[in-house]
């Protein structure tokens, strides 16, 4: 069985500074990390590998050359192969162009039995690439998977989070799932694996190696959306101070939590 | 000691100094102010007064000293040895409203604060200026005044030391009402006795601290931790002196056990990301470049593997930090939630003795019959050994607890240890402190107390 996990390098902190005039994110290349949701995708792949026999796992990422770091990290977690999809022609891609580029790379290397993506990234937050990739590849797919109930060599049964309710769906392979945080606790990168995979090669794919050679389908040209302006949200922080006896305060807090639907 | 019971005249004086709103009497004083985080130790003051500045503190202390009314200073009440409990009644001087950050001096690398500022607010403030206040106690909602008063330690002591190492100067008010500036924004000082060092860690028994000048460092740009699983706690602990010998100095070297992690999973409702070890070392590194930090981390990972570690896991993101450090920093709450009653031995022993001392604790557990759990700062020898009552009968528990502490502290003394690494003596550990230090040292400490506080009005019944 072959599994491909799509991963992405994102800024290492949520405190990202954005130049309001140019709308460009001030990226500090020293503080990049793997998209946290992708760790759940990798963990899902590794759990399947531990459960079934003869499973090969591949991580693929699209990005600049320094994105290799997330593939090295995938090796430290236990992923078998890494593919870096990198080319200046891919620059400026929105989620549609990203999904299309990934689909072309996957067609190039061969369709696996299962593709796993994180639900979303923490920099773009669109949660669309996984589903769009499935559409380009004409694969059945489910998104925001909270749990895999059962798994065979032919299909899986997953529980999707649909907001107010969940839906349990059986999907035949080949298929694609995007996973949410509840699925598994991600394992930690291992120093032993870091040493063991230090010399393991990473395959690089560029535009010239993809099946579709029409450049307008990639990067900025292939994007259906244009970013007009990027700006940090204005944080409104309002403090409300309550005074009174512990009983009164407890009652006040309880009312607020009920109003906020926390309770 | 005979103290005066407070009367209408005394209360009128306090109202005159602070105004009616900030003087709280008798039954209007919430029970929360009658204790700190130590279980089973509670006493109500006659009056609680919220002070706002050194002048008010001075007027109150001068008056209380004349009248022989005991005064107990209090910050956030997060102490663990009953240090802020007004056991003789009198005035509970609440400094929590003196909570202004007064000055950041980026030329001298100092931050001047009032004692009621929370340490979590200090972290946020200085880090926003790319600066760093290294002391890292577990309780981030503590006030800096309390941290200075107890010489709080925490998880960064291996590399950076403790609160004492970051107190440059103080404004204090003596029990006789004198407002004194001691130390200052100076890096070196050989001018006579170090009163700053004496007041730091004196647990409110020598003077009331009304202003603190803290030393800051540049904020390290990169941080990384290693979670290292071992088959056994002794294997993990025996690796620590070898780590120290490498001369790579991690910011922290902590140890945790599998049973602690199981309790943390129940308490925090979150699975710990690794279950391969029965015991863990948790090492933290910081520095100014990724390469520098990785080099140190890799060197110690190699060493740990040579010493029998199962693996070494790399903790390099906020999410991983949260997953791994949260159980460690929440352990006091975790252990409290796991039992009916508990008490703690905050002992410090030489690093080379940690393994033997923990083995000693394990044997004592068999003798006393209650549950004993250990965790702590493996890199500086400060261990937190928790006695958990569970279902033991209360009378038996109290007897056995005393037996437990006596044995633990006696053993600590034999191997060159001390009663408290970071929580202080307060009420809870006085008896053991007196025994371990001996008469001569305690007499000297009493004379120092007398020099500051001839009438013994300031936080009586604590430390000595």
Boltz contact constraints between the chains, C-beta under 6 A:
constraints:
  - contact:
      token1: [A, 30]
      token2: [B, 290]
      max_distance: 6.0
  - contact:
      token1: [A, 33]
      token2: [B, 317]
      max_distance: 6.0
  - contact:
      token1: [A, 36]
      token2: [B, 319]
      max_distance: 6.0
  - contact:
      token1: [A, 185]
      token2: [B, 271]
      max_distance: 6.0
  - contact:
      token1: [A, 185]
      token2: [B, 273]
      max_distance: 6.0
  - contact:
      token1: [A, 188]
      token2: [B, 273]
      max_distance: 6.0
  - contact:
      token1: [A, 188]
      token2: [B, 274]
      max_distance: 6.0
  - contact:
      token1: [A, 188]
      token2: [B, 313]
      max_distance: 6.0
  - contact:
      token1: [A, 189]
      token2: [B, 314]
      max_distance: 6.0
  - contact:
      token1: [A, 190]
      token2: [B, 311]
      max_distance: 6.0
  - contact:
      token1: [A, 190]
      token2: [B, 313]
      max_distance: 6.0
  - contact:
      token1: [A, 191]
      token2: [B, 301]
      max_distance: 6.0
  - contact:
      token1: [A, 191]
      token2: [B, 312]
      max_distance: 6.0
  - contact:
      token1: [A, 192]
      token2: [B, 311]
      max_distance: 6.0
